[in-house]
Structure formats: structure tokens, C-alpha cells
Amino acid sequence: MCVDATAIRPAPTVADARERTWSFLDSLQKPAVAPEAAGTVVLVVSELVTNALCYGGGTYTLRLSVCPDLIEVAVDDASR
């Protein structure tokens, strides 16, 4: 079974995106994601959102998905 958070609204700052990612991971049934893996996910989100804000037109959509052995992070922006 997978949990998807495609409905996460774009956050205006990197800090907001990190906070929303922590909230998403915390909302999963325990122990869905190991603490060290959660920190890595938040770091990846931070890097991707920073790139989207700096080089992708300043807006983005964050999508998070969690399956039994997989965490998917996707950031869509206006760049080509």
C-alpha cells in the first residue's frame, strides 16, 4: 500500500517545504520511515525546492509518495 501527497500545495519558501515534508512523514503510520531516512528526504526536498525557486521560475509543486520500500520526491517547476 502506498501513501501519496500529491495535493500538497506549493510552499512559498524552502523552510515551508521542509516543514510540510516533516508533517507528511510524521502523519504516516509508525514506523513508516526511519528517522535517518526522514532527514535525508527533507534534505532532498530542500535541495530540489531551492533549485526550483532559483532556476525554475520561482514556483513549484511538491509531490511526495511513500510505498513499503520506496520514498518518492518530485518537484515540478516552470523550467523546461
ZIUR-V662342 format. One line per field, one symbol per residue. ss: DSSP state (H for helix, E for strand, - for the rest). phi: phi as a letter, one per 30 degrees, with the letter a starting at -180 (. if undefined). psi: psi as a letter, one per 30 degrees, with the letter a starting at -180 (. if undefined). A space follows every 10 residues. Layout:
ss->???
phi->???
psi->???
//
This chain:
ss->--EE------ ---HHHHHHH HHHHHHH--- ----HHHHHH HHHHHHHHHH HHHHH----E EEEEEEE--E EEEEEEE---
phi->.ccbbdddde cdbddddddd dedddddddd cdbdeddddd ddddeeddde ddddbcjiba bcbbbbbeba bccbbcbddc
psi->klkkhfgklk kfleeeeeee eeeeefflkk iekkeeeeee eeeeeeeeee eeeefgffll kkkkkklegk kkkkjkafl.
//
